[in-house]
Amino acid sequence: VYPDLRRIDFLRGKIVAVKHQSEGKNGYIGITGYGKLTPNMGMNSVGLVVVMNSGDPSGKENKVGFSTPMLARILLENCSNATEALEMLRKLVKEKAYSHGDKGSIWFIGDKDIVYCVENDSERFSVQKAVSGVVIRANAWRNPDMIPYSQRTQKTLINHALRENAVRQVLFE
């Protein structure tokens, strides 16, 4: 199915680097879980970067549609810049082509000129432009218009805030 897919196992086989080029599409390099072929994050041949992560549960889910790694692949293969990828993702979510179980998603979509932080569930879609050099999410929504829909418990939110803080400490030391 993917004749030119090259996999390089590292981190004891839990994370796999993938490189893929389909005829007539942007090639990409990315990272995925062991045994999977679609990227959780990657960069395409024209400089678009797509990173996805699980977000909060919101009580809204769509069990039919593409998985988030497949959406990342679609964006990497078909889009030339962050704005184009943002609009394609918005369209796919609106058309119910998005499936992520009982959780929403968090996306970082960027190119050399702009980076967007997108938070969504199967019905809601929130976009913020990154205005600083660092934006950190640890599986928790932070966009103000998504927070009211979060069904995270206080304990879970504290855990995610502690994880985000640990990343900040490493980055700024």
MOJO-V528113 format. One line per field, one symbol per residue. phi: phi as a letter, one per 40 degrees, with the letter a starting at -180 (. if undefined). A space follows every 10 residues. Layout:
# MOJO-V528113
phi: ???
This chain:
# MOJO-V528113
phi: .bcbcbbbca ffgcbbcbba abdgbccaba bacdgbbbcc aabccbgcbb bbacbccbgb abcbhccccc cdcdcccbbb accccdcccd cccccgcbba gcbcbbbbba acbabbbbba bcbbabbbcc bbcbbbbbgb cbcdcbdccc bccdccccdc cccccccdcc ccc
